[in-house]
Amino acid sequence: MVRLLCAGAAILAASACASGATSGADDSKQVVIANFGGAVKNATESSFWKPFTADNGLGVRSDPAGGGFAAKLQAQAQSGRVSWDVIEALEGSSAVLLYRKGLLEKLPSDLAAQLTKVSAPGAVQPYGMSMGDTGVVIACNAKVVQKCPANPAQFWDVKNFPGRRAMIDNPYESMASALIADGVPVGEVFPIDVDRALRKLGQIKPAVNVWTTSGDQQMQLMRSGEVGIAFMWSGRAKSLADEGVKLKTNWDGSLVNPSYTVVVKNGPNTDGGLKYLKWYGTHPDAQANLVNALGYGTSSTGVGDLVKPQVRSWMPSDPANAKNQLRIDPNWWADNQRKVEPRWRDFIAG
């Protein structure tokens, strides 16, 4: 998620440590991929990295940077020591911002055309292609609460749907949900009316016990029962269900936050990064393996027919989930981050 930039020196130090740069490594024989680590890293390693290496002879070195990719890449570029070739599942507005700053490689026209032919509409952008599209859903721990809100309006109704709540510390996700709860049709949420959204959020704020900042935190709160009702990322909800947590999830008024696999400009092995992106985009079977593991969206049109039937219900693109669903506009946040982020931080702190 997009956050305010941390102090440059701290990011530089963290980025250098996280990258695990090795002296004397032959950059042309490997691709360095920044990723979220944890379950996402494990799933992409088995679904993509190992078969890509088998097909192309290029090794993959993981940098489990854990997020904050935009700030960290900017710090790398400012230092003149870019250590990544690829960023996986880069949140959409961060991709737009980094591309505008000239830090992401523009897809060659022939590659873009090839990938567009085998991808869902809108999945291929000048800076990369869809990977890790995240649903934002209402989830309830059935052992903690008896009544689960079916939509954002009911989430706001704390009298009829009581229970400790969590929302996501992300301005455009939470503001979009607030406007849907306030009766704005999903097709009219963007551009966001910030004043109206913050007024609506002010109504629910006294009942929000935790504003989550990571997927791991979302899972822990729900797993422990500390929170019984939450807006949370769909892949994390799936992981909890896979663990055996008795969850109820509702997709009415859900969001889809697009993410992308991108190639970094002036990375150690840009050509290798583009080869990796091409491999990813042309292997729907590998993408289906990732969806089976995590439930997040990918780029290929053929994935839906390849995933396990029980997994399709977790896909943001499944027709049953897509009714009254809002796809977040990453360009809006890229255009408005500077003026909205301080207001959001004041709202959270106030």
C-alpha positions in Angstrom: 0.0 0.0 0.0 1.1 3.5 -0.7 2.4 5.3 2.4 4.2 8.5 3.1 7.8 8.3 2.2 10.1 7.4 5.2 13.3 9.1 5.8 15.7 8.6 2.9 18.6 7.3 4.9 16.5 4.8 6.7 15.0 3.5 3.5 18.4 3.3 1.9 19.8 1.2 4.7 16.7 -1.1 4.8 16.7 -1.5 1.1 20.4 -2.4 0.9 20.0 -5.0 3.7 16.8 -6.4 2.2 18.2 -6.8 -1.3 20.9 -9.2 -0.1 23.3 -7.9 -2.8 26.1 -10.3 -3.4 29.5 -9.2 -4.5 30.7 -10.6 -7.8 27.3 -12.1 -8.8 26.8 -12.4 -12.6 23.7 -10.2 -13.1 23.0 -11.6 -16.6 22.4 -15.1 -15.1 19.8 -14.1 -12.6 16.7 -11.9 -12.1 16.2 -10.1 -8.8 12.5 -10.0 -7.8 11.2 -7.8 -5.1 8.1 -9.3 -3.4 6.0 -9.4 -0.2 7.7 -12.5 1.3 5.8 -15.0 3.4 3.0 -17.0 1.8 3.1 -14.8 -1.4 6.8 -15.5 -1.9 6.3 -19.2 -1.4 3.5 -19.4 -3.9 5.2 -17.3 -6.6 8.4 -19.3 -6.1 6.7 -22.6 -6.8 4.3 -21.3 -9.4 6.6 -19.0 -11.4 10.2 -18.8 -10.4 11.3 -22.4 -10.5 9.5 -23.2 -13.8 10.8 -20.0 -15.3 14.4 -20.9 -14.4 13.9 -24.4 -15.8 12.7 -22.9 -19.1 15.1 -20.0 -19.5 18.2 -20.9 -17.5 18.0 -17.7 -15.5 18.1 -17.9 -11.8 15.7 -15.9 -9.5 17.0 -14.2 -6.4 14.2 -13.1 -4.1 14.2 -9.8 -2.2 11.3 -10.2 0.3 11.0 -6.5 0.8 7.6 -6.8 2.4 6.0 -3.7 0.8 6.8 -0.1 0.6 8.2 -0.8 -2.8 7.7 2.7 -4.2 9.7 4.5 -1.5 12.4 1.9 -1.6 12.8 2.0 -5.4 13.0 5.8 -5.3 15.7 5.6 -2.7 17.6 3.1 -4.7 17.4 5.3 -7.8 18.5 8.4 -5.9 21.5 6.5 -4.6 22.4 5.2 -8.1 22.3 1.6 -6.9 19.1 0.0 -8.3 19.1 -3.6 -7.1 15.8 -5.0 -8.4 14.9 -6.2 -11.9 11.2 -7.0 -11.2 8.6 -6.0 -8.6 5.8 -8.5 -8.2 2.3 -7.5 -7.1 3.1 -3.8 -7.1 -0.1 -1.9 -6.0 -1.6 -0.1 -8.9 -1.2 3.5 -7.8 2.4 2.9 -6.9 3.0 1.5 -10.4 1.5 4.6 -11.9 3.6 6.9 -9.7 6.8 5.1 -10.4 6.1 4.9 -14.1 5.5 8.7 -14.2 8.8 9.2 -12.4 10.6 7.2 -15.1 11.5 4.3 -12.8 9.7 1.5 -14.6 10.5 0.1 -17.9 8.0 0.7 -20.7 6.9 -2.6 -22.3 8.3 -2.9 -25.8 5.4 -2.5 -28.3 5.8 -6.1 -29.7 5.8 -7.6 -26.2 2.8 -5.5 -25.2 0.9 -6.7 -28.3 1.8 -10.3 -27.6 0.7 -10.1 -24.0 -2.5 -8.2 -24.8 -3.7 -11.1 -27.1 -3.6 -13.6 -24.2 -4.7 -11.3 -21.4 -8.0 -10.0 -19.9 -9.0 -6.5 -21.0 -7.0 -3.9 -19.2 -4.6 -6.4 -17.7 -1.7 -5.1 -19.8 -0.5 -1.6 -19.1 2.5 0.3 -20.5 4.4 -0.4 -17.2 3.4 -4.0 -16.6 0.6 -6.6 -16.3 -1.9 -7.7 -13.7 -0.7 -9.9 -10.9 -2.2 -10.0 -7.4 -5.4 -8.1 -8.0 -6.8 -7.9 -4.5 -10.4 -8.1 -3.4 -11.5 -6.1 -0.4 -14.4 -7.9 1.3 -16.3 -8.0 4.5 -15.3 -10.9 6.6 -16.6 -12.2 9.9 -15.4 -14.7 12.4 -18.6 -16.8 12.9 -17.4 -17.9 16.3 -17.2 -14.3 17.5 -20.3 -12.6 15.9 -23.7 -13.9 15.2 -24.7 -11.4 12.5 -22.3 -10.6 9.6 -22.9 -7.4 7.6 -23.7 -8.3 4.0 -22.6 -5.0 2.5 -20.8 -1.7 3.5 -24.1 0.0 4.6 -24.7 -2.8 7.1 -21.0 -2.6 8.2 -21.8 0.9 9.3 -24.9 -0.2 11.1 -23.3 -1.0 14.5 -26.6 -1.2 16.3 -28.0 -4.1 14.2 -24.6 -5.7 13.5 -22.6 -5.4 16.7 -19.1 -6.6 17.2 -15.5 -5.4 17.3 -14.4 -4.0 13.9 -11.3 -3.5 11.9 -10.8 -1.4 8.8 -7.8 -1.0 6.5 -5.5 1.9 7.1 -5.6 2.8 3.4 -7.3 6.1 2.4 -8.7 5.2 -1.0 -9.9 1.7 -0.1 -11.6 2.9 3.1 -13.0 6.1 1.5 -14.3 4.1 -1.4 -16.1 1.7 1.0 -17.5 4.7 2.9 -19.0 6.2 -0.2 -20.6 2.9 -1.1 -22.0 2.7 2.4 -23.3 6.3 1.9 -25.3 5.2 -1.1 -23.0 6.3 -3.9 -23.4 3.9 -6.9 -20.1 2.0 -7.5 -19.8 3.5 -11.0 -19.8 7.0 -9.5 -17.3 6.5 -6.6 -14.4 7.8 -8.6 -13.4 10.6 -8.5 -13.7 10.3 -4.8 -15.6 13.1 -2.9 -13.0 13.3 -0.1 -15.1 15.5 2.2 -18.1 13.2 2.0 -16.0 10.1 2.4 -14.3 11.4 5.6 -17.7 12.5 7.0 -19.0 9.0 6.6 -15.9 7.5 8.0 -16.3 9.8 11.0 -19.6 8.0 11.8 -18.0 4.6 12.0 -14.6 5.6 13.5 -15.7 5.3 17.2 -16.6 1.6 16.5 -13.4 0.7 14.7 -11.1 -1.0 17.1 -8.1 -1.5 14.8 -7.0 0.2 11.6 -4.9 -2.6 10.0 -1.6 -1.9 8.2 -0.7 -5.4 6.9 -2.3 -8.6 5.8 -0.6 -10.5 8.6 -2.3 -8.2 11.1 -5.7 -8.7 9.5 -5.3 -12.4 9.8 -4.1 -12.4 13.4 -6.9 -10.2 14.6 -9.5 -12.4 13.0 -7.8 -15.7 13.9 -7.5 -14.7 17.6 -11.1 -13.4 17.7 -9.8 -10.0 18.9 -11.9 -8.6 16.0 -15.0 -10.3 14.7 -15.9 -8.1 11.7 -13.4 -6.6 9.2 -12.8 -5.2 5.8 -9.9 -7.3 4.7 -8.0 -8.5 1.7 -9.7 -11.5 0.0 -6.5 -13.5 -0.3 -5.9 -13.2 3.5 -9.4 -14.2 4.1 -8.9 -17.3 1.9 -5.7 -18.1 3.9 -7.7 -18.0 7.2 -10.4 -20.2 5.7 -7.7 -22.6 4.6 -6.4 -22.7 8.1 -9.8 -23.8 9.4 -11.0 -20.4 10.7 -14.8 -20.3 10.4 -15.3 -17.2 8.2 -18.3 -15.7 6.6 -17.3 -13.4 3.7 -19.5 -11.0 1.7 -18.7 -9.5 -1.7 -21.6 -7.1 -2.2 -20.0 -3.7 -2.5 -16.5 -5.2 -2.6 -13.5 -3.5 -4.1 -10.8 -4.7 -6.5 -7.4 -3.1 -6.0 -5.3 -3.8 -9.1 -1.6 -4.8 -8.7 1.0 -5.4 -11.4 4.2 -7.2 -12.1 6.6 -4.6 -13.4 10.1 -4.4 -14.7 12.4 -1.8 -13.1 14.3 0.6 -15.3 18.1 0.4 -15.1 18.0 -2.7 -12.9 20.9 -5.2 -13.0 19.2 -7.3 -15.6 16.4 -5.5 -17.5 16.4 -8.0 -20.4 16.0 -10.8 -17.9 13.2 -8.9 -16.2 11.3 -8.6 -19.5 11.9 -12.3 -20.2 10.3 -13.1 -16.9 7.3 -10.8 -17.5 6.8 -12.5 -20.9 7.0 -15.9 -19.4 4.5 -15.0 -16.7 2.0 -13.6 -19.1 2.1 -16.6 -21.5 1.7 -19.3 -18.9 -1.9 -19.5 -17.7 -1.3 -22.9 -16.1 1.3 -21.3 -13.8 -1.0 -18.4 -13.0 -3.7 -20.9 -12.1 -1.3 -22.5 -9.6 -0.9 -19.1 -7.9 -4.7 -18.5 -7.8 -5.2 -22.0 -6.3 -2.7 -21.1 -3.6 -3.7 -17.5 -2.8 -7.0 -16.6 -4.6 -5.7 -13.3 -6.0 -6.3 -12.2 -9.6 -3.9 -12.7 -12.5 -3.8 -11.6 -16.1 -4.7 -14.5 -18.3 -8.1 -15.0 -19.8 -7.7 -18.8 -19.4 -7.1 -18.9 -15.6 -10.7 -19.3 -14.5 -11.1 -22.6 -16.4 -7.9 -24.0 -14.8 -8.4 -23.3 -11.1 -10.0 -25.7 -8.6 -13.8 -25.2 -8.4 -13.6 -24.4 -4.7 -11.1 -21.7 -5.4 -13.2 -19.8 -8.0 -15.4 -18.4 -5.2 -12.3 -16.5 -3.9 -11.4 -14.9 -7.2 -12.4 -11.2 -7.4 -13.2 -11.8 -11.1 -15.7 -14.6 -10.5 -19.1 -13.5 -11.8 -20.7 -14.3 -8.5 -18.3 -11.8 -6.7 -18.3 -9.1 -9.4 -21.9 -7.9 -8.8 -21.9 -4.3 -7.4 -18.1 -4.4 -7.3 -15.8 -1.4 -7.7 -12.4 -1.6 -9.4 -10.2 1.1 -7.8 -8.8 3.7 -10.2 -5.0 3.8 -9.5 -4.6 7.0 -11.5 -6.9 8.9 -9.1 -4.7 8.1 -6.1 -1.5 8.9 -8.1 -3.1 12.3 -8.9 -4.4 13.0 -5.4 -2.0 11.4 -3.0 -0.1 14.5 -1.9 -3.2 16.4 -0.8 -5.2 13.5 0.5 -2.6 11.6 2.5 -2.1 14.3 5.1 -5.8 14.6 5.7 -6.0 10.8 6.1 -3.2 10.7 8.6 -4.9 13.6 10.6 -8.2 11.6 10.5 -6.6 8.4 11.8 -4.7 10.3 14.5 -7.6 12.6 15.6 
